[in-house]
Amino acid sequence: MLASFTLEEEALSGLTGIDWRQLGIAYGAPYFLAALCFYAAALSLGNRQKAARIWYFMGAVAGFPCVFLVDFEPGWWRDLSAGEGAVAGAAAGAVLLGIAVWELCRSPKPKPKPVAAADIPADAQVIVMAQPTEAAITKPKKPTRRHVPAAIARQRAHFAAEGRKMMARQRRH
C-alpha cells in the first residue's frame, strides 16, 4: 500500500480517501493477531513442541488480509506491479518459513538398535571389528593453568588471609 502511494504522480492524492480508523480496525487487528501467533510459534519451536506448526499456520492465516489490499488483475504473474510482487514475495516467504517450521518440529529419527548375536542367522558372514579402547576414545587432557591478572590474584590472597584470621578468632572463642 505504501509502495502504491509513493509511485503515484500525486503522492497525497491517495491518502485523502482513506478512513484510517477503519484501516486500523480492519487490518491492524489481524496483523496484531498474526504477530502474536508467530511469537507463540517461535516459543513453541524453541521448546520443540508440535504446536509450533499450528501457531505458524494461524499466524499466516491471520496475516492474509494484505492480499485484499492489492488488486490482482488477470495475468498478474506476467507483469507484476509493486504491490502484487510484494504480496507474492511475502506468500513465497511464508511458504518457505512454513516448510522450515515443519522440518524443525519433526522428531529426530531413532537410532538403530544393536543387533544381538542370537538374531544373526548361522549361515551369515559376520565381520568382527575391534572395539576402540576407552583410552583411545578419550585422551587425557593436560591440566592447563589459566593466567590470572595480578589484581585478581592479590584480591584472592587478601580474602584467603581474612578467612584464616576469622577462623583463628572463632577457634579462640
HUSUL-V108972 format. One record per residue. SS is DSSP state (h for helix, s for strand, l for the rest). Layout:
BEGIN
{{SS} {SS}}
END
This chain:
BEGIN
{{l} {h} {h} {h} {h} {h} {h} {l} {l} {l} {h} {h} {h} {l} {l} {l} {l} {l} {l} {h} {h} {h} {h} {h} {h} {h} {h} {h} {h} {h} {h} {h} {h} {h} {h} {h} {h} {h} {h} {h} {h} {h} {h} {h} {h} {h} {l} {l} {l} {l} {h} {h} {h} {h} {h} {h} {h} {h} {h} {h} {h} {h} {h} {h} {h} {h} {h} {h} {h} {l} {l} {l} {l} {l} {l} {l} {l} {l} {l} {l} {l} {h} {h} {h} {h} {h} {h} {h} {h} {h} {h} {h} {h} {h} {h} {h} {h} {h} {h} {h} {h} {h} {h} {h} {h} {l} {l} {l} {l} {l} {l} {l} {l} {l} {l} {l} {h} {h} {h} {l} {l} {l} {l} {l} {l} {l} {l} {l} {l} {l} {l} {l} {l} {h} {h} {h} {h} {l} {l} {l} {l} {l} {l} {l} {l} {l} {l} {l} {l} {h} {h} {h} {h} {h} {h} {h} {h} {h} {h} {h} {h} {h} {h} {h} {h} {h} {h} {h} {h} {h} {h} {h} {l}}
END
